Amino acid sequence: MNPEQFFQVLQEKGIELDAQQKQQFSIYFHNLIEWNKKINLTALTAEADVYLKHFYDSVTAAFYFDFTDVKSICDVGAGAGFPSIPLKICFPHLQITIVDSLKKRIGFLNQLALDLSLKQVAFYHDRAENFGKNTKFRESFDMVTARAVARMSVLSELCLPLVKKQGVFLAMKGAKAKEEVDQAKLAIELLGGELKNIHTFTLPQEESERSIIEIYKTRKTPKKYPRKPGIPNKEPIE
């Protein structure tokens, strides 16, 4: 998918980008490739792959969920900024917080935000388990997103504690999302969430399956969650 095809598909979906926003995606791509020579940010370096499998894939969340009423988003384990930075470019009003456990990636994101002239973005070098215990951030976000970070039972424990009551957790997944959700039912319920939708579709051109799992926060997460770093992965709630 080349840039023009990307912008065309977004326009068809009702997301109109101006010249500055299109330029921001171009700068994002070039920064990603340059920094990738120094630190491992992505295995994808061809322009067509980055636009399809990173930029387009990130923005698909907006095809199924209305971001106009969302103010604050926390992106857990965003890596090189996916999905939250492409969403921020498309919807400049969003307040973006990214938490990632690798300091080098936070360095990349800080420079990227400067180069893209992004306002209302914050990046934290931390484990999601610790971040979710921090009273400044716990249950404070309208939305929490995560893209291909861990399986749903683990991801729910990392993300739902950060979602405010009546907020939403959007998990972006590949194939077999339904099986993951079935396995995570106990965790979702225990942590105060309720499954609303699973939107499944295929990426254009390469036809690989994607799913966006929509979970609403109906009540507060018990204080003991998330557990200490590493425990959710070793002993998932299933």
Buried (B, 14 or more C-beta within 10 A) or exposed (E): BEBEBBBEBBEEEEBEBEEEBBEBBEBBBEBBBEBBEEEEBBEBEEBBBBBBBBBBBBBBBBBEBEBEEBEBBBBBBBBBBBBBBBBBBBBEEBBBBBBBBBEBBBBBBEEBBEEBEBEBBBBBBBBBBBBBBBEEBBBBBBBBBBBBBBBBBBBBBBBBBBBBEEBBBBBBBBEEBEEBBEBBBEBBBBBBBEBEBBBBEEBEEEEEEBBBBBBBBEEBBEEEBBBEEEEBBEEBBE
